[in-house]
Amino acid sequence: MGGVAVAPDCRGQGIASELLRAAEHHSRLAGLRLLTLEHPPGLTGFYTRHGYTAGQERLLVALPNGMQVRKMPGHQSAVKPLVPGVGLTEVPGAPARVVTGLLPGCAVPPSARYRHGRLVL
């Protein structure tokens, strides 16, 4: 998903916060488990205030067949789990936080390490 945008003359009225809450609500209704938004670096604080882990240029996702790496040159990601069991975790050696629990069997245990471009459980 892209980010949230409000016309410059309408900013500071809470419109972006309402749009973000509506996006989260509709995403949950659609059965999504994680909301990931791309944003320019200057909006990290906005997304952090709304419960997102924000400001990363790279995101790693634990999947049953390995890791998916998502890079966003010139943008950063704001990530928020929408359901229990999904989260972001620091894994020693990993170049970014890892999304864990997105799919069944994709939980990353605390003992996990990232070596040679692979997640070692």
Secondary structure, DSSP 8 states (H G I E B T S, - for coil): -------GGGTTSSHHHHHHHHHHHHHHHTT-SEEEEEE-GGGHHHHHHTT-EEEESEEEEEETTEEEEEE-TT-EEEEEE-STT-EEE--TT-SS-EEESSSTT----TT-EEETTEEE-
